[in-house]
């Protein structure tokens, strides 16, 4: 009996010790891996959200951004997938791009490689042109594309992402052809556009809101005009059926300790009612659309199904 009581007491002590240890999470800095260059939409989203995530994780939480650009975000998100599942490494996660990477190459991860924390932003696409191009309306752009198929160069951050999907849709609905010039992120694509090195770009509203006087913003891919560019007409208004955007959120490696995952989920849940967070995101032209935990995982599954359909009918490489 005495030995049984000793074992029971020891087991209880171990459970309590483990609970105390997880209760202290986080007790060191948390790395956010961003799979794109600094200054792009994903990077801005991560840096804007980080202080609020810290706030709700509590315990003096500290989040540090680490940019790991390359391969349309694949290098960074693969590093996340292969990190230790202890909560001290999380990463940004873009849809549809991250699931598209699993279709067009050996990605090094699958949909099952992650703990889905939260989608934070749904950032609509815009079509932009350089001032030097002279293509300052969609009518002029489409006419030029029809006159010389493939002559218009298009800068974008990736193949198989939301920007590429939009260009594919544009080509189909307007019967036009373009030449894609992919970059390692949206920031260098925007720089090339403003420098006149490409005639046209497909970006997101958050990535051009502060540059509208330096480029031509021809349309936004939403059902209604964006609050971040109220003077820019939708494509629907211009007789072109186009809606598309980039979803950006956060994942961790699969297999997070339940207590740690719950703490992240609770923190992201609280962002929904934080007015300062809403204001900060609005200031960076990031349209917030929170989907947390299981809802984010379901969104990922839906997006993968869509990407598979596009890949089967019009593969992008």
N, C-alpha and C positions, 0 to 999 in steps of 0.2 A: 504493500500500500504506500509505504514511504517513498519507494522508488517511483511509483506511478505518479505520486504527487509532485516529486521533483521534476519528472519529465513534463508533466502538465504545466508546471510553473515556468520551466525553461521555454516551452513552446509559446506560452502566453507572452513571455518577456521578448522573445524573438519577433513575434507579430507586432508588439507595441513598438519595438525598436525600429522595425521596418516602416511602420506607419509614421513614426516620428521623422525618419529620414526623408520619406516622400513629402511629408508636410513641410519640410524645409525647402523643397524645390521652388524656385531655382536658387542654388547657393554659389553659382558662378555664371559668367556671361553666356548668353545664348547666341549662337551664330545664325544669321539669316543668310543663306546662300541665294544670291540673285544671278540668274543665268544670262544676264545681259549687261551691257556697258552702263556705267553711271550716266544719269541724265535722261535715260529713256523712260517710257511710261511705267514699266514694271519696277524699275529702280526707285522712281519718285513715289509710287504707291507704297513700296516697302518702307522707305525712309519716313514717309508721312505717318504711316500707321504704327511704326515701331514704338514711339513714346506712349501711345495709348494702350498697346499690348502690355508694355512694361507696367503701366499704371494698374491694370487689372490682374496681372499675374502677382503683383505685390512682392513682398519680401525683398525689396530692393532689386528687383529684376533689371537686368541690363541686356539689351539686344544690340548686336554688332553686325552691320551689313558687310558681306564679303562678295564682291562681284567676281563671277566666274563665267565670262562670256564665251560664246562659241557654239557652232553647230545648232543655231536657232534655239538656244536654251537647253539643248540636250546635255551638254557637259555639266552644267550646274545642277540640273535636276537629277542626273545620274549620281553625282556626288552625294546628294541628299539621300537617295534611295539606298546607297551603300554605306551610309553613316551608322554609327551606333545608335540604337533606338532608346536613348535615355532622355530625350527632350532638349538636349543642349545643341542640337543641330536641326534647324527647320529650313525650309526654302520656299521661294516664290514658285507659283505654279500657274501656268497659262493654258487656257482652253480657247480654241481647239488644238493649239500647237503641240502640247505635251502628249496628247493621245495620237495626233497625226504622226509624231516621231516613231511611234511603235509600229506604224504601217509601212513607212517608206525606207526603213533601215533596221539594222540590229541595234535597238535602242539601249540595251543594258538595263531596262526596267520594264515593268508592265503596270497595268492598272492596280494590281495587287501589291505593288511595292511600297505603298504609302498609307499613312494615317491621314485622313482628310480632315483638316482643321477648319478652314473657312474660305469660301470665296468672298472677296471683299468688293470687287469692282466689276462692272460691265461697261466697258468703254467703247462706244460706237466708232466704226470706221469713218474716215473722211477721205475724199479724193482731193488732192492738192496738186498744183502745178507751179513751176518756177515763174517768176516775173519775166524772165528772159524768153520764155517759151511763146508768149503771146496768146496762150490758150487760157483765157480767163473766164470761159463759160463751158458747161458740159456740152453744149451744142457745138462749139468750136472744136473741143477735144474729140468728140465722136466723129465729126466731119474729117478732121485731120487723120484719125486712125483708119477711117475707111478709105481715104485717098491714098495712103501709103501703109498698107498692113505691116506691122512689126517695126515701123520707124520710130514710134514713140517709146522711149525708154522709161521704165517704171522702177523707182527705188522702193524697197520694202525691207522689213526686218527679217523675213524668213520665208521659206517655201513650206507649204503645208500648214500655214497659220491662217488666222482670220483675214489678214490683208491679202494673202494669196487666194483664199476662198472668194473674197469679194471681187478680185480681178477676174477670176474664172467666171463668176456670175455675170460681171459686166460684159465680158467678151461674148457670152452666150446671148444675153438679152439685147445687145446692140449689134451683134455680128461684126465684131472688131477684133483685131489682133494687136498684141503688144510685146515688147521685149523686156523681160524681167532682169533687174540688176539687184540681187540680194545683198544685204549687208549683215553685219554681226549684231545689229540692234537698231532700234528706231532712231536713236540720236545720230549716228553716222549717216543713216538714210536721209534724215531731215537736213543735215549739214550739206550733203551732196546736192539735194534739191535746191536749197537756198543759194548754193554756189553755181547753179546752172549746169551741173554735171549730169543730171538726169532731168528729163522734161516734166515728169509726173511722179507723184508718190502716193502710196496708200498707207496712211498712218491712222492714229486714233485721236479722238477729240482732245484728250488730255495732252497729247504731244504737240499740238499745233495752236492751242488756245492763246499762248503768249507770243505767237509768231505770226499772227494774222495780217500784220502790216508788211511782212516780208515775203509772203507767198500768196497765191490765189487759193482760197478754199472754195471748191466748186459745189460740194454737197455733203450731207451727212446721212449715214445709213441707218436712220431711225424712222419710226412711224410718225413721230412728231418732232418738231424742231428742238434742238438741245438748248438747255438753259445756259450752256457754256459758250454757245455761238448762235444766239437767237436770230441774227441776221442772215445766217446761212440756210438756204432752203434744203429740205430733204430731197432725196432722189425721187421719191414718190411724187413730190410736187412738180418735178421736171419730167414726169412721165416714164421714169425708169424704176422698175420693181427691184429695189435693192435694200436689204436690211442685213446688217452684220456687225459684229463687234468682238472685242477681246475681253475675256473674263480672266481676272487675276486674283489669286488668293494665296493661301499658305498650306503646305503639307509638311509632314514629318515622315521619317522612315516607318514602315509598317512594324507593328509590334511594340508600340509605346506602352509603358506600364499604365494600366487603367487610371491610376490616380493622377499621373502626369497628363494624360490625354484629357481627362475630365477638367483639369485646371486650365488647360488651353481653351477648351470648348466654352467653359464658363467665362473666360476673359473675352473671347470673341463675341459671345452672346451679349455682353454688356456694351459693346461698341454700338449696338443698334439704337440705344437710347442716349448716347453721349453727344450732346449738342456741339461740344468743342471738337470732337472727332468729325462730325458732319461738316462743320465750318472749315476745318483744316483740309478735308478732302475736296470740298468745293473750291477752296483757294488754289488748289493744284489741278482743278478741272477734272477730277476723278469721280465719275458717277457711281455712287455706292449702291451695291446690290448684295446684301449679306445672305449667304447660305452656309449654315454652320453644321459641322459634323456629318450626320447621316444624309442630310439634304444636299450637302456638297458632294458626297460620294455618289449619290443618285444622279446629280447633274453631270458628273464625270462620265458615268455609264451611258447616259443619253448622248453626250457629245461624242463618245467613242463610236456609238452606233451610227451617228451621222457621218463621222469621218470615214468609217468603213464604206458607207454608201457612196460618198464622193470618190474615194480611192478606187472602188470597183468600176465606176462609170467614167472617171476622168483622172487617172493617176497623175500626180504632179512631178514625177521624175522618171 
